[in-house]
């Protein structure tokens, strides 16, 4: 039996030149964001407590809690909205096809009876409001000619809906049933986000023209503007009100977040500029924000979530980061088995500490893609898609000058010999290669597999090694005699992508495209295996043990999970 004890979530999906509209629930102090086909519920008071909803058939774009916090509505690029419960295994309430294209924003009405969604569509169908239980349309939303990036319900009666988008317009609608009332053209570029104040008295829109404009929420008339003094110097992508409606938080492509004081006359003045940690590269542009309780949440283009304190904004932020893309491999530092290294398809190498979570990013001299990764005390070995195996020295959080060997064909997997760090095993399409020092020497050829070998690993005591193939079979070999020690490990339903040994060399774990992790004990029949079903939607691509009863997995969903194994 294996139980989930920790989860290191991926970061929100981002896109350069676009904002992301994250949301949350003040009562549970959780936030919602999307990556791939999944919605992530992240609890700000307990960052390692993560829940994932993965039932969408297409990439998810936005998710919102209902006013009572009991339901979540999430939308995807196909124009579909799914409404599901926050309890009882996320039971599905309804599914509606709302727009013909991508949905960029959606909002619940304050009474929880209606939902408005906006995005792309055919003709003039860029916005639609509907009843949450029946899906019936409540009104017409004429007035936009291009993609509508944001929408919002006025939180008090009389109800209003405001929308904005790529046609530079801000539109007001009265209802229900909703009908067009008036339009504003003060912005000179994409209007990225629009939000009513919590008391329903004001509305603010922010744009790529670096402006924020404030309106009377009841009449829709313009009443003020955010000051240019100390204002943003790049596109403003998102805005969020404080609970008392006296301040707003904005984020921008200029890599800053700003707290604005909003006065009764509708003017706004910068109260504090928040500088997020980072080197100032493109990935540190800020694209999303949320003001929730005492948390000022900002999201960078690189996906990092920064948590500032509203009551003490000078305090350094807590960083929640992770991978944005498929995690291709995992390893641990032999000098510190609780230090986990992970690499993703985009070439990022991140550090994690079991029990703590994210611990930083390794700074590399280049950003080439990484397919395989292994580590010893002060060195890592990597391979990508260029037939080369690289040895890279580690200096705390930076990688030193790398050396490489061309092995002639694309490496499928690699690992170190445990007691001989100068010896490495590399598997290719044609077999297994031993690299000794800087020379390339073939020591032996082993025949048993009926499919191309995908992964190979020494046992920690070097008495055995295990290999697995694309035909879903794993084999344990005796290191000295090269004879098969355990076979018939055929319980996956698809190719095996990764495997790992427990430190005491008694257990082997395999991860597969079938989304499962299977754990075998070497001294017992393979039929007495432990299966972790649906460990990672899309497939398992990384496995490593941190101790004799803790196995860590990663996969297509860009997440890392720690499992506690109870031996049978």
KOLLUMMAR-873389 format. One record per residue (C-alpha): x, y, z. Coordinates in steps of 0.5 Angstrom, whole numbers, padded with zeros to 4 digits, always signed. Example, Ala and Ser with C-alpha at 12.3 -4.5 7.8 and 13.67 -1.06 7.14 Angstrom:
<rs>
+-------+-------+-------+
!     u !     v !     w !
+-------+-------+-------+
! +0025 ! -0009 ! +0016 !
! +0027 ! -0002 ! +0014 !
+-------+-------+-------+
</rs>
This chain:
<rs>
+-------+-------+-------+
!     u !     v !     w !
+-------+-------+-------+
! +0000 ! +0000 ! +0000 !
! +0002 ! +0007 ! -0002 !
! +0000 ! +0014 ! +0001 !
! +0001 ! +0021 ! -0002 !
! +0004 ! +0025 ! +0004 !
! +0006 ! +0031 ! +0000 !
! +0005 ! +0034 ! -0007 !
! +0010 ! +0040 ! -0010 !
! +0005 ! +0043 ! -0015 !
! +0007 ! +0046 ! -0022 !
! +0006 ! +0053 ! -0023 !
! +0000 ! +0057 ! -0027 !
! +0001 ! +0056 ! -0035 !
! +0003 ! +0063 ! -0037 !
! +0003 ! +0066 ! -0044 !
! +0008 ! +0072 ! -0046 !
! +0004 ! +0078 ! -0048 !
! -0003 ! +0076 ! -0044 !
! -0005 ! +0076 ! -0037 !
! -0008 ! +0071 ! -0033 !
! -0014 ! +0072 ! -0028 !
! -0013 ! +0068 ! -0022 !
! -0018 ! +0067 ! -0016 !
! -0019 ! +0065 ! -0009 !
! -0024 ! +0063 ! -0003 !
! -0022 ! +0068 ! +0003 !
! -0026 ! +0063 ! +0007 !
! -0021 ! +0057 ! +0006 !
! -0015 ! +0062 ! +0004 !
! -0014 ! +0058 ! -0002 !
! -0013 ! +0060 ! -0010 !
! -0015 ! +0057 ! -0016 !
! -0010 ! +0057 ! -0022 !
! -0010 ! +0052 ! -0029 !
! -0004 ! +0048 ! -0032 !
! -0005 ! +0044 ! -0038 !
! -0012 ! +0040 ! -0037 !
! -0012 ! +0041 ! -0029 !
! -0015 ! +0046 ! -0024 !
! -0010 ! +0047 ! -0018 !
! -0013 ! +0049 ! -0011 !
! -0007 ! +0051 ! -0007 !
! -0008 ! +0053 ! +0000 !
! -0004 ! +0059 ! +0002 !
! -0003 ! +0057 ! +0009 !
! -0001 ! +0050 ! +0008 !
! +0003 ! +0051 ! +0001 !
! +0004 ! +0043 ! +0001 !
! -0003 ! +0042 ! +0001 !
! -0005 ! +0041 ! -0006 !
! -0012 ! +0039 ! -0009 !
! -0012 ! +0038 ! -0017 !
! -0018 ! +0037 ! -0022 !
! -0016 ! +0034 ! -0028 !
! -0023 ! +0032 ! -0032 !
! -0023 ! +0037 ! -0037 !
! -0021 ! +0035 ! -0044 !
! -0018 ! +0041 ! -0047 !
! -0013 ! +0046 ! -0043 !
! -0016 ! +0050 ! -0038 !
! -0016 ! +0057 ! -0038 !
! -0020 ! +0060 ! -0032 !
! -0023 ! +0057 ! -0025 !
! -0028 ! +0061 ! -0020 !
! -0031 ! +0059 ! -0014 !
! -0038 ! +0060 ! -0013 !
! -0040 ! +0066 ! -0008 !
! -0041 ! +0060 ! -0002 !
! -0035 ! +0057 ! -0004 !
! -0039 ! +0050 ! -0005 !
! -0038 ! +0050 ! -0013 !
! -0032 ! +0051 ! -0018 !
! -0034 ! +0053 ! -0025 !
! -0028 ! +0052 ! -0030 !
! -0027 ! +0053 ! -0037 !
! -0023 ! +0051 ! -0043 !
! -0020 ! +0053 ! -0050 !
! -0026 ! +0049 ! -0053 !
! -0031 ! +0054 ! -0050 !
! -0034 ! +0049 ! -0045 !
! -0035 ! +0050 ! -0037 !
! -0035 ! +0045 ! -0032 !
! -0039 ! +0046 ! -0025 !
! -0036 ! +0041 ! -0020 !
! -0036 ! +0041 ! -0012 !
! -0031 ! +0043 ! -0008 !
! -0032 ! +0036 ! -0004 !
! -0034 ! +0029 ! -0005 !
! -0029 ! +0028 ! -0010 !
! -0030 ! +0034 ! -0014 !
! -0037 ! +0031 ! -0016 !
! -0039 ! +0034 ! -0023 !
! -0046 ! +0038 ! -0023 !
! -0046 ! +0041 ! -0030 !
! -0042 ! +0042 ! -0036 !
! -0044 ! +0047 ! -0042 !
! -0042 ! +0049 ! -0048 !
! -0042 ! +0056 ! -0047 !
! -0038 ! +0059 ! -0053 !
! -0035 ! +0057 ! -0060 !
! -0028 ! +0059 ! -0058 !
! -0023 ! +0060 ! -0052 !
! -0026 ! +0062 ! -0045 !
! -0021 ! +0068 ! -0042 !
! -0025 ! +0070 ! -0036 !
! -0032 ! +0067 ! -0032 !
! -0035 ! +0070 ! -0026 !
! -0041 ! +0068 ! -0022 !
! -0047 ! +0073 ! -0020 !
! -0047 ! +0075 ! -0013 !
! -0053 ! +0070 ! -0011 !
! -0049 ! +0064 ! -0014 !
! -0055 ! +0063 ! -0020 !
! -0052 ! +0066 ! -0026 !
! -0045 ! +0065 ! -0029 !
! -0042 ! +0070 ! -0035 !
! -0036 ! +0068 ! -0039 !
! -0032 ! +0071 ! -0044 !
! -0027 ! +0070 ! -0049 !
! -0027 ! +0068 ! -0057 !
! -0033 ! +0066 ! -0061 !
! -0036 ! +0066 ! -0068 !
! -0040 ! +0073 ! -0070 !
! -0041 ! +0077 ! -0065 !
! -0042 ! +0072 ! -0059 !
! -0036 ! +0074 ! -0055 !
! -0040 ! +0074 ! -0048 !
! -0045 ! +0069 ! -0045 !
! -0049 ! +0069 ! -0039 !
! -0053 ! +0063 ! -0037 !
! -0056 ! +0060 ! -0031 !
! -0052 ! +0055 ! -0027 !
! -0056 ! +0050 ! -0026 !
! -0060 ! +0049 ! -0033 !
! -0055 ! +0053 ! -0038 !
! -0061 ! +0057 ! -0041 !
! -0058 ! +0064 ! -0043 !
! -0060 ! +0070 ! -0040 !
! -0059 ! +0076 ! -0044 !
! -0055 ! +0079 ! -0050 !
! -0048 ! +0082 ! -0050 !
! -0048 ! +0086 ! -0057 !
! -0042 ! +0091 ! -0057 !
! -0036 ! +0087 ! -0058 !
! -0032 ! +0086 ! -0065 !
! -0026 ! +0082 ! -0062 !
! -0024 ! +0077 ! -0057 !
! -0027 ! +0079 ! -0050 !
! -0021 ! +0078 ! -0045 !
! -0025 ! +0080 ! -0038 !
! -0032 ! +0080 ! -0035 !
! -0035 ! +0081 ! -0028 !
! -0041 ! +0082 ! -0024 !
! -0043 ! +0088 ! -0020 !
! -0043 ! +0085 ! -0013 !
! -0049 ! +0089 ! -0011 !
! -0056 ! +0090 ! -0014 !
! -0058 ! +0093 ! -0018 !
! -0054 ! +0087 ! -0022 !
! -0049 ! +0090 ! -0028 !
! -0044 ! +0086 ! -0032 !
! -0038 ! +0090 ! -0035 !
! -0033 ! +0087 ! -0040 !
! -0027 ! +0089 ! -0044 !
! -0023 ! +0086 ! -0049 !
! -0018 ! +0087 ! -0055 !
! -0023 ! +0092 ! -0059 !
! -0020 ! +0097 ! -0053 !
! -0027 ! +0097 ! -0051 !
! -0031 ! +0097 ! -0044 !
! -0038 ! +0095 ! -0044 !
! -0044 ! +0096 ! -0039 !
! -0050 ! +0091 ! -0039 !
! -0056 ! +0092 ! -0035 !
! -0060 ! +0086 ! -0033 !
! -0062 ! +0080 ! -0032 !
! -0064 ! +0079 ! -0037 !
! -0058 ! +0083 ! -0039 !
! -0058 ! +0088 ! -0045 !
! -0053 ! +0093 ! -0047 !
! -0053 ! +0100 ! -0044 !
! -0046 ! +0104 ! -0046 !
! -0039 ! +0103 ! -0048 !
! -0033 ! +0107 ! -0047 !
! -0027 ! +0108 ! -0051 !
! -0022 ! +0111 ! -0047 !
! -0017 ! +0106 ! -0047 !
! -0012 ! +0106 ! -0053 !
! -0010 ! +0098 ! -0053 !
! -0012 ! +0092 ! -0051 !
! -0016 ! +0092 ! -0044 !
! -0014 ! +0086 ! -0040 !
! -0018 ! +0086 ! -0034 !
! -0024 ! +0089 ! -0031 !
! -0026 ! +0089 ! -0024 !
! -0032 ! +0092 ! -0019 !
! -0030 ! +0094 ! -0012 !
! -0033 ! +0089 ! -0007 !
! -0038 ! +0094 ! -0004 !
! -0041 ! +0095 ! -0011 !
! -0039 ! +0103 ! -0012 !
! -0034 ! +0103 ! -0017 !
! -0031 ! +0099 ! -0023 !
! -0024 ! +0099 ! -0025 !
! -0021 ! +0097 ! -0032 !
! -0013 ! +0096 ! -0034 !
! -0010 ! +0096 ! -0040 !
! -0004 ! +0095 ! -0045 !
! -0004 ! +0102 ! -0045 !
! -0001 ! +0103 ! -0038 !
! -0007 ! +0106 ! -0036 !
! -0012 ! +0104 ! -0030 !
! -0019 ! +0108 ! -0031 !
! -0025 ! +0108 ! -0026 !
! -0032 ! +0108 ! -0027 !
! -0038 ! +0109 ! -0023 !
! -0041 ! +0102 ! -0022 !
! -0048 ! +0104 ! -0022 !
! -0049 ! +0109 ! -0028 !
! -0042 ! +0106 ! -0032 !
! -0040 ! +0114 ! -0032 !
! -0032 ! +0115 ! -0032 !
! -0030 ! +0118 ! -0025 !
! -0023 ! +0118 ! -0025 !
! -0016 ! +0115 ! -0027 !
! -0010 ! +0112 ! -0024 !
! -0004 ! +0117 ! -0023 !
! +0001 ! +0117 ! -0028 !
! +0006 ! +0119 ! -0023 !
! +0010 ! +0113 ! -0021 !
! +0006 ! +0109 ! -0025 !
! +0007 ! +0103 ! -0029 !
! +0012 ! +0103 ! -0035 !
! +0009 ! +0097 ! -0039 !
! +0002 ! +0094 ! -0040 !
! -0002 ! +0093 ! -0034 !
! -0005 ! +0085 ! -0034 !
! -0009 ! +0085 ! -0028 !
! -0012 ! +0088 ! -0022 !
! -0015 ! +0086 ! -0016 !
! -0019 ! +0090 ! -0010 !
! -0018 ! +0090 ! -0003 !
! -0023 ! +0087 ! +0001 !
! -0025 ! +0094 ! +0004 !
! -0025 ! +0097 ! -0003 !
! -0020 ! +0103 ! -0001 !
! -0014 ! +0100 ! -0005 !
! -0012 ! +0096 ! -0011 !
! -0007 ! +0091 ! -0013 !
! -0004 ! +0092 ! -0020 !
! +0001 ! +0088 ! -0024 !
! +0005 ! +0089 ! -0030 !
! +0010 ! +0087 ! -0036 !
! +0015 ! +0092 ! -0032 !
! +0016 ! +0087 ! -0027 !
! +0013 ! +0091 ! -0021 !
! +0007 ! +0090 ! -0017 !
! +0004 ! +0097 ! -0015 !
! -0001 ! +0098 ! -0009 !
! -0006 ! +0104 ! -0010 !
! -0010 ! +0108 ! -0006 !
! -0017 ! +0109 ! -0009 !
! -0020 ! +0116 ! -0007 !
! -0028 ! +0117 ! -0007 !
! -0027 ! +0122 ! -0013 !
! -0025 ! +0116 ! -0017 !
! -0017 ! +0118 ! -0017 !
! -0012 ! +0113 ! -0015 !
! -0005 ! +0114 ! -0013 !
! +0001 ! +0109 ! -0012 !
! +0002 ! +0107 ! -0004 !
! +0007 ! +0102 ! -0005 !
! +0011 ! +0099 ! -0011 !
! +0013 ! +0091 ! -0010 !
! +0019 ! +0089 ! -0013 !
! +0019 ! +0081 ! -0014 !
! +0026 ! +0077 ! -0013 !
! +0029 ! +0075 ! -0019 !
! +0034 ! +0077 ! -0024 !
! +0030 ! +0082 ! -0028 !
! +0029 ! +0077 ! -0034 !
! +0023 ! +0077 ! -0039 !
! +0021 ! +0071 ! -0034 !
! +0020 ! +0076 ! -0028 !
! +0014 ! +0080 ! -0032 !
! +0008 ! +0080 ! -0028 !
! +0002 ! +0077 ! -0031 !
! -0003 ! +0076 ! -0025 !
! -0005 ! +0078 ! -0018 !
! -0010 ! +0077 ! -0013 !
! -0011 ! +0081 ! -0006 !
! -0014 ! +0076 ! -0001 !
! -0014 ! +0077 ! +0006 !
! -0007 ! +0079 ! +0008 !
! -0004 ! +0076 ! +0002 !
! -0002 ! +0080 ! -0004 !
! -0001 ! +0074 ! -0009 !
! +0003 ! +0076 ! -0016 !
! +0005 ! +0071 ! -0021 !
! +0011 ! +0072 ! -0026 !
! +0011 ! +0070 ! -0033 !
! +0016 ! +0064 ! -0031 !
! +0010 ! +0062 ! -0027 !
! +0013 ! +0064 ! -0020 !
! +0008 ! +0066 ! -0015 !
! +0010 ! +0071 ! -0010 !
! +0006 ! +0072 ! -0003 !
! +0007 ! +0079 ! +0000 !
! +0004 ! +0081 ! +0006 !
! -0001 ! +0087 ! +0006 !
! +0000 ! +0089 ! +0013 !
! +0007 ! +0089 ! +0012 !
! +0009 ! +0090 ! +0004 !
! +0016 ! +0091 ! +0006 !
! +0017 ! +0084 ! +0008 !
! +0020 ! +0079 ! +0003 !
! +0015 ! +0075 ! +0000 !
! +0014 ! +0067 ! +0000 !
! +0016 ! +0064 ! -0006 !
! +0012 ! +0058 ! -0009 !
! +0015 ! +0056 ! -0015 !
! +0015 ! +0049 ! -0019 !
! +0015 ! +0047 ! -0026 !
! +0011 ! +0049 ! -0032 !
! +0012 ! +0043 ! -0037 !
! +0013 ! +0036 ! -0037 !
! +0018 ! +0034 ! -0031 !
! +0022 ! +0029 ! -0035 !
! +0027 ! +0026 ! -0029 !
! +0028 ! +0026 ! -0022 !
! +0034 ! +0025 ! -0018 !
! +0037 ! +0026 ! -0011 !
! +0044 ! +0029 ! -0008 !
! +0047 ! +0023 ! -0005 !
! +0050 ! +0028 ! +0000 !
! +0043 ! +0030 ! +0002 !
! +0038 ! +0025 ! +0000 !
! +0032 ! +0029 ! +0002 !
! +0035 ! +0034 ! -0003 !
! +0031 ! +0033 ! -0010 !
! +0033 ! +0035 ! -0017 !
! +0028 ! +0035 ! -0022 !
! +0029 ! +0037 ! -0029 !
! +0023 ! +0039 ! -0034 !
! +0022 ! +0039 ! -0042 !
! +0024 ! +0046 ! -0042 !
! +0031 ! +0045 ! -0039 !
! +0030 ! +0048 ! -0032 !
! +0033 ! +0044 ! -0026 !
! +0030 ! +0046 ! -0020 !
! +0031 ! +0044 ! -0012 !
! +0026 ! +0041 ! -0007 !
! +0027 ! +0039 ! +0000 !
! +0022 ! +0034 ! +0003 !
! +0018 ! +0037 ! +0008 !
! +0019 ! +0044 ! +0005 !
! +0018 ! +0044 ! -0002 !
! +0021 ! +0049 ! -0007 !
! +0028 ! +0051 ! -0005 !
! +0031 ! +0054 ! -0012 !
! +0033 ! +0054 ! -0019 !
! +0040 ! +0051 ! -0021 !
! +0043 ! +0057 ! -0025 !
! +0046 ! +0054 ! -0032 !
! +0051 ! +0056 ! -0037 !
! +0046 ! +0054 ! -0043 !
! +0039 ! +0053 ! -0043 !
! +0039 ! +0047 ! -0047 !
! +0033 ! +0041 ! -0046 !
! +0035 ! +0036 ! -0041 !
! +0032 ! +0029 ! -0042 !
! +0036 ! +0025 ! -0037 !
! +0039 ! +0027 ! -0030 !
! +0043 ! +0024 ! -0025 !
! +0047 ! +0026 ! -0019 !
! +0053 ! +0025 ! -0014 !
! +0056 ! +0029 ! -0009 !
! +0058 ! +0035 ! -0013 !
! +0057 ! +0033 ! -0020 !
! +0051 ! +0032 ! -0024 !
! +0051 ! +0028 ! -0031 !
! +0045 ! +0030 ! -0036 !
! +0043 ! +0028 ! -0043 !
! +0039 ! +0031 ! -0048 !
! +0037 ! +0030 ! -0056 !
! +0044 ! +0032 ! -0059 !
! +0047 ! +0025 ! -0057 !
! +0052 ! +0028 ! -0052 !
! +0053 ! +0026 ! -0045 !
! +0055 ! +0032 ! -0040 !
! +0058 ! +0032 ! -0034 !
! +0057 ! +0038 ! -0030 !
! +0060 ! +0040 ! -0023 !
! +0056 ! +0043 ! -0018 !
! +0058 ! +0050 ! -0014 !
! +0052 ! +0051 ! -0009 !
! +0046 ! +0054 ! -0014 !
! +0050 ! +0054 ! -0020 !
! +0053 ! +0049 ! -0025 !
! +0060 ! +0050 ! -0027 !
! +0064 ! +0049 ! -0034 !
! +0061 ! +0042 ! -0037 !
! +0065 ! +0037 ! -0041 !
! +0061 ! +0032 ! -0046 !
! +0062 ! +0026 ! -0049 !
! +0058 ! +0024 ! -0056 !
! +0056 ! +0017 ! -0055 !
! +0053 ! +0016 ! -0063 !
! +0046 ! +0016 ! -0062 !
! +0041 ! +0019 ! -0057 !
! +0041 ! +0017 ! -0050 !
! +0035 ! +0014 ! -0047 !
! +0037 ! +0014 ! -0040 !
! +0043 ! +0014 ! -0036 !
! +0045 ! +0013 ! -0028 !
! +0052 ! +0013 ! -0024 !
! +0055 ! +0007 ! -0021 !
! +0054 ! +0008 ! -0014 !
! +0061 ! +0006 ! -0011 !
! +0064 ! +0009 ! -0017 !
! +0062 ! +0016 ! -0019 !
! +0067 ! +0016 ! -0025 !
! +0063 ! +0010 ! -0028 !
! +0056 ! +0011 ! -0032 !
! +0051 ! +0007 ! -0035 !
! +0048 ! +0010 ! -0041 !
! +0042 ! +0006 ! -0045 !
! +0041 ! +0008 ! -0052 !
! +0036 ! +0005 ! -0058 !
! +0042 ! -0001 ! -0059 !
! +0043 ! -0003 ! -0052 !
! +0047 ! -0001 ! -0046 !
! +0054 ! +0003 ! -0046 !
! +0058 ! +0004 ! -0040 !
! +0062 ! +0010 ! -0040 !
! +0069 ! +0009 ! -0035 !
! +0072 ! +0016 ! -0034 !
! +0072 ! +0020 ! -0040 !
! +0073 ! +0014 ! -0045 !
! +0068 ! +0010 ! -0048 !
! +0068 ! +0002 ! -0047 !
! +0063 ! -0003 ! -0048 !
! +0064 ! -0008 ! -0042 !
! +0058 ! -0013 ! -0044 !
! +0051 ! -0014 ! -0048 !
! +0045 ! -0017 ! -0044 !
! +0039 ! -0020 ! -0048 !
! +0033 ! -0021 ! -0045 !
! +0028 ! -0015 ! -0047 !
! +0023 ! -0016 ! -0053 !
! +0023 ! -0008 ! -0053 !
! +0028 ! -0002 ! -0054 !
! +0031 ! -0001 ! -0047 !
! +0028 ! +0006 ! -0044 !
! +0031 ! +0006 ! -0037 !
! +0037 ! +0002 ! -0033 !
! +0039 ! +0003 ! -0026 !
! +0044 ! +0000 ! -0021 !
! +0042 ! -0002 ! -0014 !
! +0045 ! +0002 ! -0008 !
! +0049 ! -0004 ! -0006 !
! +0051 ! -0005 ! -0013 !
! +0050 ! -0012 ! -0013 !
! +0044 ! -0012 ! -0018 !
! +0041 ! -0007 ! -0023 !
! +0034 ! -0006 ! -0026 !
! +0032 ! -0005 ! -0034 !
! +0026 ! -0003 ! -0037 !
! +0023 ! -0003 ! -0044 !
! +0018 ! +0000 ! -0048 !
! +0014 ! -0006 ! -0048 !
! +0012 ! -0005 ! -0041 !
! +0017 ! -0010 ! -0038 !
! +0022 ! -0009 ! -0033 !
! +0028 ! -0014 ! -0031 !
! +0033 ! -0015 ! -0025 !
! +0040 ! -0017 ! -0026 !
! +0045 ! -0020 ! -0022 !
! +0051 ! -0015 ! -0023 !
! +0057 ! -0020 ! -0023 !
! +0054 ! -0026 ! -0026 !
! +0049 ! -0022 ! -0031 !
! +0044 ! -0027 ! -0030 !
! +0036 ! -0025 ! -0029 !
! +0035 ! -0025 ! -0022 !
! +0027 ! -0022 ! -0022 !
! +0023 ! -0022 ! -0029 !
! +0016 ! -0023 ! -0031 !
! +0015 ! -0016 ! -0028 !
! +0009 ! -0014 ! -0033 !
! +0004 ! -0011 ! -0030 !
! +0004 ! -0004 ! -0033 !
! -0001 ! -0003 ! -0039 !
! +0004 ! +0002 ! -0043 !
! +0011 ! +0003 ! -0044 !
! +0016 ! +0004 ! -0038 !
! +0019 ! +0011 ! -0037 !
! +0023 ! +0011 ! -0031 !
! +0025 ! +0006 ! -0025 !
! +0028 ! +0007 ! -0018 !
! +0031 ! +0003 ! -0013 !
! +0030 ! +0004 ! -0005 !
! +0037 ! +0005 ! -0001 !
! +0037 ! -0002 ! +0002 !
! +0036 ! -0005 ! -0005 !
! +0030 ! -0009 ! -0003 !
! +0025 ! -0005 ! -0007 !
! +0024 ! -0003 ! -0015 !
! +0019 ! +0002 ! -0017 !
! +0017 ! +0003 ! -0024 !
! +0013 ! +0009 ! -0027 !
! +0009 ! +0008 ! -0034 !
! +0006 ! +0012 ! -0039 !
! -0001 ! +0008 ! -0036 !
! +0000 ! +0014 ! -0031 !
! +0001 ! +0008 ! -0025 !
! +0007 ! +0007 ! -0021 !
! +0008 ! +0000 ! -0019 !
! +0013 ! -0002 ! -0013 !
! +0016 ! -0009 ! -0013 !
! +0020 ! -0013 ! -0007 !
! +0026 ! -0016 ! -0010 !
! +0025 ! -0022 ! -0005 !
! +0018 ! -0023 ! -0007 !
! +0014 ! -0026 ! -0013 !
! +0012 ! -0020 ! -0018 !
! +0005 ! -0021 ! -0017 !
! +0005 ! -0018 ! -0010 !
! +0007 ! -0011 ! -0012 !
! +0004 ! -0005 ! -0010 !
! +0000 ! +0000 ! -0015 !
! -0001 ! +0007 ! -0015 !
! -0006 ! +0008 ! -0020 !
! -0007 ! +0015 ! -0023 !
! +0000 ! +0018 ! -0020 !
! +0001 ! +0023 ! -0026 !
! -0005 ! +0024 ! -0031 !
! -0001 ! +0024 ! -0038 !
! +0004 ! +0019 ! -0035 !
! +0010 ! +0018 ! -0030 !
! +0017 ! +0020 ! -0032 !
! +0021 ! +0021 ! -0026 !
! +0022 ! +0016 ! -0020 !
! +0027 ! +0016 ! -0014 !
! +0027 ! +0014 ! -0007 !
! +0029 ! +0019 ! -0001 !
! +0029 ! +0013 ! +0004 !
! +0027 ! +0006 ! +0005 !
! +0019 ! +0008 ! +0005 !
! +0019 ! +0014 ! +0001 !
! +0018 ! +0014 ! -0006 !
! +0018 ! +0021 ! -0010 !
! +0014 ! +0021 ! -0017 !
! +0014 ! +0026 ! -0023 !
! +0010 ! +0027 ! -0029 !
! +0007 ! +0030 ! -0035 !
! +0002 ! +0034 ! -0030 !
! +0009 ! +0038 ! -0028 !
! +0008 ! +0036 ! -0021 !
! +0012 ! +0032 ! -0016 !
! +0009 ! +0027 ! -0011 !
! +0012 ! +0024 ! -0005 !
! +0009 ! +0017 ! -0003 !
! +0010 ! +0013 ! +0004 !
! +0010 ! +0006 ! +0002 !
! +0008 ! +0001 ! +0007 !
! +0011 ! -0006 ! +0006 !
! +0006 ! -0012 ! +0005 !
+-------+-------+-------+
</rs>
